[in-house]
């Protein structure tokens, strides 16, 4: 399941550089996560790095983008192969 950033985001800029897939970018009002690039850090780390550094705990799983660990691993492999 991809992650999402809620409107509690304070635009502190700590999550964006932590994303190994470049899935986080500045949106119109808050940071946003591209679900096509978010692997919840599967393939890179044991836990999502953006979640671990977020000071306001505003990065939950996105229920509209449900994925299994295997699907996230496959997405990681596809993204890695494209680089």
mmCIF file of the N, C-alpha and C atoms, coordinates in Angstrom:
data_MODEL
# 
_entry.id   MODEL 
# 
loop_
_atom_site.group_PDB 
_atom_site.id 
_atom_site.type_symbol 
_atom_site.label_atom_id 
_atom_site.label_alt_id 
_atom_site.label_comp_id 
_atom_site.label_asym_id 
_atom_site.label_entity_id 
_atom_site.label_seq_id 
_atom_site.pdbx_PDB_ins_code 
_atom_site.Cartn_x 
_atom_site.Cartn_y 
_atom_site.Cartn_z 
_atom_site.occupancy 
_atom_site.B_iso_or_equiv 
_atom_site.pdbx_formal_charge 
_atom_site.auth_seq_id 
_atom_site.auth_comp_id 
_atom_site.auth_asym_id 
_atom_site.auth_atom_id 
_atom_site.pdbx_PDB_model_num 
ATOM 1   N N  . UNK A 1 1  ? 0.847  -1.172 0.000   1.00 0.00 ? 1  UNK A N  1 
ATOM 2   C CA . UNK A 1 1  ? 0.000  0.000  0.000   1.00 0.00 ? 1  UNK A CA 1 
ATOM 3   C C  . UNK A 1 1  ? 0.889  1.231  0.000   1.00 0.00 ? 1  UNK A C  1 
ATOM 4   N N  . UNK A 1 2  ? 0.639  2.119  -0.893  1.00 0.00 ? 2  UNK A N  1 
ATOM 5   C CA . UNK A 1 2  ? 1.395  3.360  -0.920  1.00 0.00 ? 2  UNK A CA 1 
ATOM 6   C C  . UNK A 1 2  ? 1.037  4.194  0.309   1.00 0.00 ? 2  UNK A C  1 
ATOM 7   N N  . UNK A 1 3  ? 1.866  5.142  0.611   1.00 0.00 ? 3  UNK A N  1 
ATOM 8   C CA . UNK A 1 3  ? 1.620  6.052  1.722   1.00 0.00 ? 3  UNK A CA 1 
ATOM 9   C C  . UNK A 1 3  ? 1.017  7.338  1.186   1.00 0.00 ? 3  UNK A C  1 
ATOM 10  N N  . UNK A 1 4  ? 0.473  8.139  2.079   1.00 0.00 ? 4  UNK A N  1 
ATOM 11  C CA . UNK A 1 4  ? -0.080 9.436  1.701   1.00 0.00 ? 4  UNK A CA 1 
ATOM 12  C C  . UNK A 1 4  ? 0.258  10.440 2.791   1.00 0.00 ? 4  UNK A C  1 
ATOM 13  N N  . UNK A 1 5  ? 0.243  11.706 2.441   1.00 0.00 ? 5  UNK A N  1 
ATOM 14  C CA . UNK A 1 5  ? 0.494  12.766 3.415   1.00 0.00 ? 5  UNK A CA 1 
ATOM 15  C C  . UNK A 1 5  ? -0.823 13.489 3.654   1.00 0.00 ? 5  UNK A C  1 
ATOM 16  N N  . UNK A 1 6  ? -1.208 13.600 4.913   1.00 0.00 ? 6  UNK A N  1 
ATOM 17  C CA . UNK A 1 6  ? -2.478 14.239 5.258   1.00 0.00 ? 6  UNK A CA 1 
ATOM 18  C C  . UNK A 1 6  ? -2.305 15.751 5.397   1.00 0.00 ? 6  UNK A C  1 
ATOM 19  N N  . UNK A 1 7  ? -3.432 16.427 5.549   1.00 0.00 ? 7  UNK A N  1 
ATOM 20  C CA . UNK A 1 7  ? -3.384 17.887 5.649   1.00 0.00 ? 7  UNK A CA 1 
ATOM 21  C C  . UNK A 1 7  ? -2.831 18.392 6.979   1.00 0.00 ? 7  UNK A C  1 
ATOM 22  N N  . UNK A 1 8  ? -2.414 17.478 7.855   1.00 0.00 ? 8  UNK A N  1 
ATOM 23  C CA . UNK A 1 8  ? -1.715 17.894 9.071   1.00 0.00 ? 8  UNK A CA 1 
ATOM 24  C C  . UNK A 1 8  ? -0.256 18.256 8.775   1.00 0.00 ? 8  UNK A C  1 
ATOM 25  N N  . UNK A 1 9  ? 0.189  18.010 7.544   1.00 0.00 ? 9  UNK A N  1 
ATOM 26  C CA . UNK A 1 9  ? 1.565  18.308 7.129   1.00 0.00 ? 9  UNK A CA 1 
ATOM 27  C C  . UNK A 1 9  ? 1.893  19.773 7.413   1.00 0.00 ? 9  UNK A C  1 
ATOM 28  N N  . UNK A 1 10 ? 3.084  19.997 7.998   1.00 0.00 ? 10 UNK A N  1 
ATOM 29  C CA . UNK A 1 10 ? 3.514  21.365 8.324   1.00 0.00 ? 10 UNK A CA 1 
ATOM 30  C C  . UNK A 1 10 ? 4.594  21.867 7.362   1.00 0.00 ? 10 UNK A C  1 
ATOM 31  N N  . UNK A 1 11 ? 4.820  21.146 6.261   1.00 0.00 ? 11 UNK A N  1 
ATOM 32  C CA . UNK A 1 11 ? 5.806  21.544 5.256   1.00 0.00 ? 11 UNK A CA 1 
ATOM 33  C C  . UNK A 1 11 ? 7.192  21.758 5.847   1.00 0.00 ? 11 UNK A C  1 
ATOM 34  N N  . UNK A 1 12 ? 7.601  20.828 6.698   1.00 0.00 ? 12 UNK A N  1 
ATOM 35  C CA . UNK A 1 12 ? 8.890  20.968 7.375   1.00 0.00 ? 12 UNK A CA 1 
ATOM 36  C C  . UNK A 1 12 ? 10.077 20.529 6.505   1.00 0.00 ? 12 UNK A C  1 
ATOM 37  N N  . UNK A 1 13 ? 9.792  19.906 5.374   1.00 0.00 ? 13 UNK A N  1 
ATOM 38  C CA . UNK A 1 13 ? 10.819 19.515 4.403   1.00 0.00 ? 13 UNK A CA 1 
ATOM 39  C C  . UNK A 1 13 ? 11.692 18.327 4.802   1.00 0.00 ? 13 UNK A C  1 
ATOM 40  N N  . UNK A 1 14 ? 11.376 17.600 5.865   1.00 0.00 ? 14 UNK A N  1 
ATOM 41  C CA . UNK A 1 14 ? 12.256 16.498 6.257   1.00 0.00 ? 14 UNK A CA 1 
ATOM 42  C C  . UNK A 1 14 ? 11.974 15.203 5.501   1.00 0.00 ? 14 UNK A C  1 
ATOM 43  N N  . UNK A 1 15 ? 10.765 15.013 5.022   1.00 0.00 ? 15 UNK A N  1 
ATOM 44  C CA . UNK A 1 15 ? 10.417 13.740 4.373   1.00 0.00 ? 15 UNK A CA 1 
ATOM 45  C C  . UNK A 1 15 ? 10.974 13.622 2.955   1.00 0.00 ? 15 UNK A C  1 
ATOM 46  N N  . UNK A 1 16 ? 10.920 14.682 2.190   1.00 0.00 ? 16 UNK A N  1 
ATOM 47  C CA . UNK A 1 16 ? 11.297 14.623 0.774   1.00 0.00 ? 16 UNK A CA 1 
ATOM 48  C C  . UNK A 1 16 ? 12.698 14.048 0.540   1.00 0.00 ? 16 UNK A C  1 
ATOM 49  N N  . UNK A 1 17 ? 13.736 14.528 1.214   1.00 0.00 ? 17 UNK A N  1 
ATOM 50  C CA . UNK A 1 17 ? 15.068 13.978 0.940   1.00 0.00 ? 17 UNK A CA 1 
ATOM 51  C C  . UNK A 1 17 ? 15.261 12.543 1.439   1.00 0.00 ? 17 UNK A C  1 
ATOM 52  N N  . UNK A 1 18 ? 14.391 12.069 2.309   1.00 0.00 ? 18 UNK A N  1 
ATOM 53  C CA . UNK A 1 18 ? 14.517 10.710 2.843   1.00 0.00 ? 18 UNK A CA 1 
ATOM 54  C C  . UNK A 1 18 ? 13.978 9.647  1.902   1.00 0.00 ? 18 UNK A C  1 
ATOM 55  N N  . UNK A 1 19 ? 13.173 10.026 0.915   1.00 0.00 ? 19 UNK A N  1 
ATOM 56  C CA . UNK A 1 19 ? 12.531 9.051  0.031   1.00 0.00 ? 19 UNK A CA 1 
ATOM 57  C C  . UNK A 1 19 ? 13.511 8.536  -1.017  1.00 0.00 ? 19 UNK A C  1 
ATOM 58  N N  . UNK A 1 20 ? 13.851 7.247  -0.966  1.00 0.00 ? 20 UNK A N  1 
ATOM 59  C CA . UNK A 1 20 ? 14.824 6.706  -1.909  1.00 0.00 ? 20 UNK A CA 1 
ATOM 60  C C  . UNK A 1 20 ? 14.292 6.571  -3.340  1.00 0.00 ? 20 UNK A C  1 
ATOM 61  N N  . UNK A 1 21 ? 12.980 6.654  -3.507  1.00 0.00 ? 21 UNK A N  1 
ATOM 62  C CA . UNK A 1 21 ? 12.383 6.530  -4.836  1.00 0.00 ? 21 UNK A CA 1 
ATOM 63  C C  . UNK A 1 21 ? 11.992 7.869  -5.453  1.00 0.00 ? 21 UNK A C  1 
ATOM 64  N N  . UNK A 1 22 ? 12.174 8.951  -4.724  1.00 0.00 ? 22 UNK A N  1 
ATOM 65  C CA . UNK A 1 22 ? 11.778 10.262 -5.239  1.00 0.00 ? 22 UNK A CA 1 
ATOM 66  C C  . UNK A 1 22 ? 10.271 10.404 -5.368  1.00 0.00 ? 22 UNK A C  1 
ATOM 67  N N  . UNK A 1 23 ? 9.514  9.708  -4.511  1.00 0.00 ? 23 UNK A N  1 
ATOM 68  C CA . UNK A 1 23 ? 8.052  9.728  -4.594  1.00 0.00 ? 23 UNK A CA 1 
ATOM 69  C C  . UNK A 1 23 ? 7.426  10.947 -3.932  1.00 0.00 ? 23 UNK A C  1 
ATOM 70  N N  . UNK A 1 24 ? 8.184  11.669 -3.127  1.00 0.00 ? 24 UNK A N  1 
ATOM 71  C CA . UNK A 1 24 ? 7.641  12.812 -2.384  1.00 0.00 ? 24 UNK A CA 1 
ATOM 72  C C  . UNK A 1 24 ? 8.051  14.112 -3.060  1.00 0.00 ? 24 UNK A C  1 
ATOM 73  N N  . UNK A 1 25 ? 7.065  14.997 -3.241  1.00 0.00 ? 25 UNK A N  1 
ATOM 74  C CA . UNK A 1 25 ? 7.346  16.309 -3.833  1.00 0.00 ? 25 UNK A CA 1 
ATOM 75  C C  . UNK A 1 25 ? 6.422  17.346 -3.206  1.00 0.00 ? 25 UNK A C  1 
ATOM 76  N N  . UNK A 1 26 ? 6.764  18.602 -3.407  1.00 0.00 ? 26 UNK A N  1 
ATOM 77  C CA . UNK A 1 26 ? 5.946  19.686 -2.878  1.00 0.00 ? 26 UNK A CA 1 
ATOM 78  C C  . UNK A 1 26 ? 4.695  19.816 -3.732  1.00 0.00 ? 26 UNK A C  1 
ATOM 79  N N  . UNK A 1 27 ? 3.534  19.746 -3.101  1.00 0.00 ? 27 UNK A N  1 
ATOM 80  C CA . UNK A 1 27 ? 2.268  19.951 -3.796  1.00 0.00 ? 27 UNK A CA 1 
ATOM 81  C C  . UNK A 1 27 ? 1.863  21.401 -3.710  1.00 0.00 ? 27 UNK A C  1 
ATOM 82  N N  . UNK A 1 28 ? 0.614  21.694 -4.047  1.00 0.00 ? 28 UNK A N  1 
ATOM 83  C CA . UNK A 1 28 ? 0.129  23.074 -3.998  1.00 0.00 ? 28 UNK A CA 1 
ATOM 84  C C  . UNK A 1 28 ? 0.164  23.649 -2.585  1.00 0.00 ? 28 UNK A C  1 
ATOM 85  N N  . UNK A 1 29 ? -0.250 22.833 -1.601  1.00 0.00 ? 29 UNK A N  1 
ATOM 86  C CA . UNK A 1 29 ? -0.295 23.326 -0.227  1.00 0.00 ? 29 UNK A CA 1 
ATOM 87  C C  . UNK A 1 29 ? 0.586  22.533 0.728   1.00 0.00 ? 29 UNK A C  1 
ATOM 88  N N  . UNK A 1 30 ? 0.695  21.228 0.499   1.00 0.00 ? 30 UNK A N  1 
ATOM 89  C CA . UNK A 1 30 ? 1.497  20.357 1.354   1.00 0.00 ? 30 UNK A CA 1 
ATOM 90  C C  . UNK A 1 30 ? 2.283  19.400 0.468   1.00 0.00 ? 30 UNK A C  1 
ATOM 91  N N  . UNK A 1 31 ? 3.176  18.652 1.076   1.00 0.00 ? 31 UNK A N  1 
ATOM 92  C CA . UNK A 1 31 ? 3.903  17.638 0.326   1.00 0.00 ? 31 UNK A CA 1 
ATOM 93  C C  . UNK A 1 31 ? 2.946  16.529 -0.091  1.00 0.00 ? 31 UNK A C  1 
ATOM 94  N N  . UNK A 1 32 ? 3.260  15.886 -1.208  1.00 0.00 ? 32 UNK A N  1 
ATOM 95  C CA . UNK A 1 32 ? 2.433  14.799 -1.725  1.00 0.00 ? 32 UNK A CA 1 
ATOM 96  C C  . UNK A 1 32 ? 3.320  13.604 -2.060  1.00 0.00 ? 32 UNK A C  1 
ATOM 97  N N  . UNK A 1 33 ? 2.708  12.418 -2.078  1.00 0.00 ? 33 UNK A N  1 
ATOM 98  C CA . UNK A 1 33 ? 3.422  11.190 -2.419  1.00 0.00 ? 33 UNK A CA 1 
ATOM 99  C C  . UNK A 1 33 ? 2.817  10.609 -3.686  1.00 0.00 ? 33 UNK A C  1 
ATOM 100 N N  . UNK A 1 34 ? 3.660  10.337 -4.670  1.00 0.00 ? 34 UNK A N  1 
ATOM 101 C CA . UNK A 1 34 ? 3.230  9.708  -5.912  1.00 0.00 ? 34 UNK A CA 1 
ATOM 102 C C  . UNK A 1 34 ? 3.088  8.210  -5.653  1.00 0.00 ? 34 UNK A C  1 
ATOM 103 N N  . UNK A 1 35 ? 1.860  7.674  -5.679  1.00 0.00 ? 35 UNK A N  1 
ATOM 104 C CA . UNK A 1 35 ? 1.685  6.253  -5.372  1.00 0.00 ? 35 UNK A CA 1 
ATOM 105 C C  . UNK A 1 35 ? 2.362  5.324  -6.381  1.00 0.00 ? 35 UNK A C  1 
ATOM 106 N N  . UNK A 1 36 ? 2.627  5.813  -7.579  1.00 0.00 ? 36 UNK A N  1 
ATOM 107 C CA . UNK A 1 36 ? 3.317  4.991  -8.575  1.00 0.00 ? 36 UNK A CA 1 
ATOM 108 C C  . UNK A 1 36 ? 4.787  4.787  -8.222  1.00 0.00 ? 36 UNK A C  1 
ATOM 109 N N  . UNK A 1 37 ? 5.329  5.658  -7.380  1.00 0.00 ? 37 UNK A N  1 
ATOM 110 C CA . UNK A 1 37 ? 6.737  5.561  -6.981  1.00 0.00 ? 37 UNK A CA 1 
ATOM 111 C C  . UNK A 1 37 ? 6.935  5.108  -5.539  1.00 0.00 ? 37 UNK A C  1 
ATOM 112 N N  . UNK A 1 38 ? 5.878  5.136  -4.743  1.00 0.00 ? 38 UNK A N  1 
ATOM 113 C CA . UNK A 1 38 ? 6.004  4.771  -3.323  1.00 0.00 ? 38 UNK A CA 1 
ATOM 114 C C  . UNK A 1 38 ? 5.993  3.257  -3.149  1.00 0.00 ? 38 UNK A C  1 
ATOM 115 N N  . UNK A 1 39 ? 7.058  2.754  -2.539  1.00 0.00 ? 39 UNK A N  1 
ATOM 116 C CA . UNK A 1 39 ? 7.147  1.323  -2.209  1.00 0.00 ? 39 UNK A CA 1 
ATOM 117 C C  . UNK A 1 39 ? 7.190  1.115  -0.700  1.00 0.00 ? 39 UNK A C  1 
ATOM 118 N N  . UNK A 1 40 ? 6.854  2.144  0.066   1.00 0.00 ? 40 UNK A N  1 
ATOM 119 C CA . UNK A 1 40 ? 6.991  2.110  1.526   1.00 0.00 ? 40 UNK A CA 1 
ATOM 120 C C  . UNK A 1 40 ? 8.417  1.727  1.917   1.00 0.00 ? 40 UNK A C  1 
ATOM 121 N N  . UNK A 1 41 ? 9.356  2.061  1.079   1.00 0.00 ? 41 UNK A N  1 
ATOM 122 C CA . UNK A 1 41 ? 10.782 1.783  1.250   1.00 0.00 ? 41 UNK A CA 1 
ATOM 123 C C  . UNK A 1 41 ? 11.128 0.294  1.145   1.00 0.00 ? 41 UNK A C  1 
ATOM 124 N N  . UNK A 1 42 ? 10.175 -0.541 0.719   1.00 0.00 ? 42 UNK A N  1 
ATOM 125 C CA . UNK A 1 42 ? 10.467 -1.957 0.466   1.00 0.00 ? 42 UNK A CA 1 
ATOM 126 C C  . UNK A 1 42 ? 11.572 -2.007 -0.584  1.00 0.00 ? 42 UNK A C  1 
ATOM 127 N N  . UNK A 1 43 ? 12.577 -2.821 -0.326  1.00 0.00 ? 43 UNK A N  1 
ATOM 128 C CA . UNK A 1 43 ? 13.724 -2.911 -1.211  1.00 0.00 ? 43 UNK A CA 1 
ATOM 129 C C  . UNK A 1 43 ? 14.874 -2.019 -0.792  1.00 0.00 ? 43 UNK A C  1 
ATOM 130 N N  . UNK A 1 44 ? 14.576 -1.033 0.044   1.00 0.00 ? 44 UNK A N  1 
ATOM 131 C CA . UNK A 1 44 ? 15.606 -0.105 0.525   1.00 0.00 ? 44 UNK A CA 1 
ATOM 132 C C  . UNK A 1 44 ? 15.828 -0.242 2.031   1.00 0.00 ? 44 UNK A C  1 
ATOM 133 N N  . UNK A 1 45 ? 14.738 -0.157 2.780   1.00 0.00 ? 45 UNK A N  1 
ATOM 134 C CA . UNK A 1 45 ? 14.808 -0.134 4.245   1.00 0.00 ? 45 UNK A CA 1 
ATOM 135 C C  . UNK A 1 45 ? 13.727 -1.030 4.840   1.00 0.00 ? 45 UNK A C  1 
ATOM 136 N N  . UNK A 1 46 ? 13.836 -1.290 6.125   1.00 0.00 ? 46 UNK A N  1 
ATOM 137 C CA . UNK A 1 46 ? 12.851 -2.115 6.825   1.00 0.00 ? 46 UNK A CA 1 
ATOM 138 C C  . UNK A 1 46 ? 11.569 -1.358 7.156   1.00 0.00 ? 46 UNK A C  1 
ATOM 139 N N  . UNK A 1 47 ? 11.639 -0.040 7.162   1.00 0.00 ? 47 UNK A N  1 
ATOM 140 C CA . UNK A 1 47 ? 10.457 0.773  7.450   1.00 0.00 ? 47 UNK A CA 1 
ATOM 141 C C  . UNK A 1 47 ? 10.482 2.023  6.592   1.00 0.00 ? 47 UNK A C  1 
ATOM 142 N N  . UNK A 1 48 ? 9.324  2.602  6.324   1.00 0.00 ? 48 UNK A N  1 
ATOM 143 C CA . UNK A 1 48 ? 9.283  3.829  5.526   1.00 0.00 ? 48 UNK A CA 1 
ATOM 144 C C  . UNK A 1 48 ? 10.058 4.955  6.205   1.00 0.00 ? 48 UNK A C  1 
ATOM 145 N N  . UNK A 1 49 ? 11.006 5.504  5.510   1.00 0.00 ? 49 UNK A N  1 
ATOM 146 C CA . UNK A 1 49 ? 11.853 6.535  6.087   1.00 0.00 ? 49 UNK A CA 1 
ATOM 147 C C  . UNK A 1 49 ? 11.104 7.837  6.331   1.00 0.00 ? 49 UNK A C  1 
ATOM 148 N N  . UNK A 1 50 ? 10.165 8.170  5.453   1.00 0.00 ? 50 UNK A N  1 
ATOM 149 C CA . UNK A 1 50 ? 9.406  9.410  5.653   1.00 0.00 ? 50 UNK A CA 1 
ATOM 150 C C  . UNK A 1 50 ? 8.599  9.354  6.941   1.00 0.00 ? 50 UNK A C  1 
ATOM 151 N N  . UNK A 1 51 ? 8.024  8.197  7.228   1.00 0.00 ? 51 UNK A N  1 
ATOM 152 C CA . UNK A 1 51 ? 7.236  8.023  8.454   1.00 0.00 ? 51 UNK A CA 1 
ATOM 153 C C  . UNK A 1 51 ? 8.137  8.167  9.679   1.00 0.00 ? 51 UNK A C  1 
ATOM 154 N N  . UNK A 1 52 ? 9.332  7.617  9.596   1.00 0.00 ? 52 UNK A N  1 
ATOM 155 C CA . UNK A 1 52 ? 10.229 7.655  10.763  1.00 0.00 ? 52 UNK A CA 1 
ATOM 156 C C  . UNK A 1 52 ? 10.745 9.054  11.077  1.00 0.00 ? 52 UNK A C  1 
ATOM 157 N N  . UNK A 1 53 ? 10.802 9.948  10.096  1.00 0.00 ? 53 UNK A N  1 
ATOM 158 C CA . UNK A 1 53 ? 11.312 11.298 10.357  1.00 0.00 ? 53 UNK A CA 1 
ATOM 159 C C  . UNK A 1 53 ? 10.220 12.350 10.514  1.00 0.00 ? 53 UNK A C  1 
ATOM 160 N N  . UNK A 1 54 ? 8.980  12.013 10.189  1.00 0.00 ? 54 UNK A N  1 
ATOM 161 C CA . UNK A 1 54 ? 7.890  12.996 10.246  1.00 0.00 ? 54 UNK A CA 1 
ATOM 162 C C  . UNK A 1 54 ? 7.613  13.420 11.692  1.00 0.00 ? 54 UNK A C  1 
ATOM 163 N N  . UNK A 1 55 ? 7.734  14.712 11.994  1.00 0.00 ? 55 UNK A N  1 
ATOM 164 C CA . UNK A 1 55 ? 7.525  15.169 13.374  1.00 0.00 ? 55 UNK A CA 1 
ATOM 165 C C  . UNK A 1 55 ? 6.055  15.269 13.783  1.00 0.00 ? 55 UNK A C  1 
ATOM 166 N N  . UNK A 1 56 ? 5.132  15.219 12.828  1.00 0.00 ? 56 UNK A N  1 
ATOM 167 C CA . UNK A 1 56 ? 3.711  15.364 13.172  1.00 0.00 ? 56 UNK A CA 1 
ATOM 168 C C  . UNK A 1 56 ? 2.890  14.120 12.858  1.00 0.00 ? 56 UNK A C  1 
ATOM 169 N N  . UNK A 1 57 ? 3.542  13.038 12.483  1.00 0.00 ? 57 UNK A N  1 
ATOM 170 C CA . UNK A 1 57 ? 2.863  11.762 12.253  1.00 0.00 ? 57 UNK A CA 1 
ATOM 171 C C  . UNK A 1 57 ? 1.690  11.905 11.281  1.00 0.00 ? 57 UNK A C  1 
ATOM 172 N N  . UNK A 1 58 ? 1.970  12.458 10.097  1.00 0.00 ? 58 UNK A N  1 
ATOM 173 C CA . UNK A 1 58 ? 0.904  12.712 9.117   1.00 0.00 ? 58 UNK A CA 1 
ATOM 174 C C  . UNK A 1 58 ? 1.072  11.879 7.844   1.00 0.00 ? 58 UNK A C  1 
ATOM 175 N N  . UNK A 1 59 ? 1.745  10.719 7.936   1.00 0.00 ? 59 UNK A N  1 
ATOM 176 C CA . UNK A 1 59 ? 1.982  9.899  6.750   1.00 0.00 ? 59 UNK A CA 1 
ATOM 177 C C  . UNK A 1 59 ? 1.457  8.477  6.990   1.00 0.00 ? 59 UNK A C  1 
ATOM 178 N N  . UNK A 1 60 ? 0.142  8.297  6.837   1.00 0.00 ? 60 UNK A N  1 
ATOM 179 C CA . UNK A 1 60 ? -0.441 6.956  6.986   1.00 0.00 ? 60 UNK A CA 1 
ATOM 180 C C  . UNK A 1 60 ? -0.434 6.195  5.661   1.00 0.00 ? 60 UNK A C  1 
ATOM 181 N N  . UNK A 1 61 ? -0.860 4.947  5.709   1.00 0.00 ? 61 UNK A N  1 
ATOM 182 C CA . UNK A 1 61 ? -1.044 4.172  4.487   1.00 0.00 ? 61 UNK A CA 1 
ATOM 183 C C  . UNK A 1 61 ? -2.250 4.729  3.746   1.00 0.00 ? 61 UNK A C  1 
ATOM 184 N N  . UNK A 1 62 ? -2.161 4.717  2.426   1.00 0.00 ? 62 UNK A N  1 
ATOM 185 C CA . UNK A 1 62 ? -3.232 5.234  1.577   1.00 0.00 ? 62 UNK A CA 1 
ATOM 186 C C  . UNK A 1 62 ? -4.184 4.097  1.232   1.00 0.00 ? 62 UNK A C  1 
ATOM 187 N N  . UNK A 1 63 ? -5.382 4.089  1.806   1.00 0.00 ? 63 UNK A N  1 
ATOM 188 C CA . UNK A 1 63 ? -6.301 2.976  1.564   1.00 0.00 ? 63 UNK A CA 1 
ATOM 189 C C  . UNK A 1 63 ? -6.754 2.844  0.113   1.00 0.00 ? 63 UNK A C  1 
ATOM 190 N N  . UNK A 1 64 ? -6.605 3.889  -0.670  1.00 0.00 ? 64 UNK A N  1 
ATOM 191 C CA . UNK A 1 64 ? -7.013 3.805  -2.076  1.00 0.00 ? 64 UNK A CA 1 
ATOM 192 C C  . UNK A 1 64 ? -5.926 3.198  -2.962  1.00 0.00 ? 64 UNK A C  1 
ATOM 193 N N  . UNK A 1 65 ? -4.771 2.877  -2.372  1.00 0.00 ? 65 UNK A N  1 
ATOM 194 C CA . UNK A 1 65 ? -3.673 2.258  -3.115  1.00 0.00 ? 65 UNK A CA 1 
ATOM 195 C C  . UNK A 1 65 ? -3.148 1.042  -2.347  1.00 0.00 ? 65 UNK A C  1 
ATOM 196 N N  . UNK A 1 66 ? -4.008 0.070  -2.130  1.00 0.00 ? 66 UNK A N  1 
ATOM 197 C CA . UNK A 1 66 ? -3.640 -1.131 -1.381  1.00 0.00 ? 66 UNK A CA 1 
ATOM 198 C C  . UNK A 1 66 ? -2.720 -2.022 -2.209  1.00 0.00 ? 66 UNK A C  1 
ATOM 199 N N  . UNK A 1 67 ? -1.596 -2.416 -1.616  1.00 0.00 ? 67 UNK A N  1 
ATOM 200 C CA . UNK A 1 67 ? -0.625 -3.293 -2.268  1.00 0.00 ? 67 UNK A CA 1 
ATOM 201 C C  . UNK A 1 67 ? -0.038 -4.243 -1.230  1.00 0.00 ? 67 UNK A C  1 
ATOM 202 N N  . UNK A 1 68 ? 0.269  -5.447 -1.661  1.00 0.00 ? 68 UNK A N  1 
ATOM 203 C CA . UNK A 1 68 ? 0.924  -6.409 -0.775  1.00 0.00 ? 68 UNK A CA 1 
ATOM 204 C C  . UNK A 1 68 ? 2.417  -6.119 -0.757  1.00 0.00 ? 68 UNK A C  1 
ATOM 205 N N  . UNK A 1 69 ? 3.107  -6.744 0.177   1.00 0.00 ? 69 UNK A N  1 
ATOM 206 C CA . UNK A 1 69 ? 4.566  -6.613 0.248   1.00 0.00 ? 69 UNK A CA 1 
ATOM 207 C C  . UNK A 1 69 ? 5.207  -7.095 -1.065  1.00 0.00 ? 69 UNK A C  1 
ATOM 208 N N  . UNK A 1 70 ? 4.644  -8.154 -1.644  1.00 0.00 ? 70 UNK A N  1 
ATOM 209 C CA . UNK A 1 70 ? 5.163  -8.681 -2.909  1.00 0.00 ? 70 UNK A CA 1 
ATOM 210 C C  . UNK A 1 70 ? 4.964  -7.677 -4.047  1.00 0.00 ? 70 UNK A C  1 
ATOM 211 N N  . UNK A 1 71 ? 3.814  -7.007 -4.075  1.00 0.00 ? 71 UNK A N  1 
ATOM 212 C CA . UNK A 1 71 ? 3.567  -5.998 -5.098  1.00 0.00 ? 71 UNK A CA 1 
ATOM 213 C C  . UNK A 1 71 ? 4.505  -4.800 -4.926  1.00 0.00 ? 71 UNK A C  1 
ATOM 214 N N  . UNK A 1 72 ? 4.747  -4.416 -3.668  1.00 0.00 ? 72 UNK A N  1 
ATOM 215 C CA . UNK A 1 72 ? 5.682  -3.322 -3.409  1.00 0.00 ? 72 UNK A CA 1 
ATOM 216 C C  . UNK A 1 72 ? 7.093  -3.700 -3.838  1.00 0.00 ? 72 UNK A C  1 
ATOM 217 N N  . UNK A 1 73 ? 7.495  -4.953 -3.597  1.00 0.00 ? 73 UNK A N  1 
ATOM 218 C CA . UNK A 1 73 ? 8.809  -5.437 -4.021  1.00 0.00 ? 73 UNK A CA 1 
ATOM 219 C C  . UNK A 1 73 ? 8.915  -5.410 -5.545  1.00 0.00 ? 73 UNK A C  1 
ATOM 220 N N  . UNK A 1 74 ? 7.876  -5.831 -6.233  1.00 0.00 ? 74 UNK A N  1 
ATOM 221 C CA . UNK A 1 74 ? 7.872  -5.821 -7.699  1.00 0.00 ? 74 UNK A CA 1 
ATOM 222 C C  . UNK A 1 74 ? 7.958  -4.384 -8.224  1.00 0.00 ? 74 UNK A C  1 
ATOM 223 N N  . UNK A 1 75 ? 7.271  -3.449 -7.570  1.00 0.00 ? 75 UNK A N  1 
ATOM 224 C CA . UNK A 1 75 ? 7.341  -2.050 -7.970  1.00 0.00 ? 75 UNK A CA 1 
ATOM 225 C C  . UNK A 1 75 ? 8.753  -1.511 -7.758  1.00 0.00 ? 75 UNK A C  1 
ATOM 226 N N  . UNK A 1 76 ? 9.358  -1.867 -6.620  1.00 0.00 ? 76 UNK A N  1 
ATOM 227 C CA . UNK A 1 76 ? 10.749 -1.464 -6.341  1.00 0.00 ? 76 UNK A CA 1 
ATOM 228 C C  . UNK A 1 76 ? 11.673 -1.959 -7.449  1.00 0.00 ? 76 UNK A C  1 
ATOM 229 N N  . UNK A 1 77 ? 11.530 -3.223 -7.838  1.00 0.00 ? 77 UNK A N  1 
ATOM 230 C CA . UNK A 1 77 ? 12.387 -3.801 -8.878  1.00 0.00 ? 77 UNK A CA 1 
ATOM 231 C C  . UNK A 1 77 ? 12.181 -3.099 -10.217 1.00 0.00 ? 77 UNK A C  1 
ATOM 232 N N  . UNK A 1 78 ? 10.949 -2.753 -10.546 1.00 0.00 ? 78 UNK A N  1 
ATOM 233 C CA . UNK A 1 78 ? 10.660 -2.046 -11.795 1.00 0.00 ? 78 UNK A CA 1 
ATOM 234 C C  . UNK A 1 78 ? 11.271 -0.652 -11.776 1.00 0.00 ? 78 UNK A C  1 
ATOM 235 N N  . UNK A 1 79 ? 11.116 0.060  -10.660 1.00 0.00 ? 79 UNK A N  1 
ATOM 236 C CA . UNK A 1 79 ? 11.688 1.398  -10.531 1.00 0.00 ? 79 UNK A CA 1 
ATOM 237 C C  . UNK A 1 79 ? 13.202 1.341  -10.600 1.00 0.00 ? 79 UNK A C  1 
ATOM 238 N N  . UNK A 1 80 ? 13.808 0.365  -9.935  1.00 0.00 ? 80 UNK A N  1 
ATOM 239 C CA . UNK A 1 80 ? 15.270 0.231  -9.929  1.00 0.00 ? 80 UNK A CA 1 
ATOM 240 C C  . UNK A 1 80 ? 15.805 -0.087 -11.325 1.00 0.00 ? 80 UNK A C  1 
ATOM 241 N N  . UNK A 1 81 ? 15.089 -0.907 -12.053 1.00 0.00 ? 81 UNK A N  1 
ATOM 242 C CA . UNK A 1 81 ? 15.528 -1.284 -13.402 1.00 0.00 ? 81 UNK A CA 1 
ATOM 243 C C  . UNK A 1 81 ? 15.446 -0.092 -14.365 1.00 0.00 ? 81 UNK A C  1 
ATOM 244 N N  . UNK A 1 82 ? 14.532 0.820  -14.116 1.00 0.00 ? 82 UNK A N  1 
ATOM 245 C CA . UNK A 1 82 ? 14.349 1.980  -14.985 1.00 0.00 ? 82 UNK A CA 1 
ATOM 246 C C  . UNK A 1 82 ? 15.420 3.043  -14.763 1.00 0.00 ? 82 UNK A C  1 
ATOM 247 N N  . UNK A 1 83 ? 16.121 2.978  -13.634 1.00 0.00 ? 83 UNK A N  1 
ATOM 248 C CA . UNK A 1 83 ? 17.135 4.017  -13.326 1.00 0.00 ? 83 UNK A CA 1 
ATOM 249 C C  . UNK A 1 83 ? 18.425 3.777  -14.035 1.00 0.00 ? 83 UNK A C  1 
# 
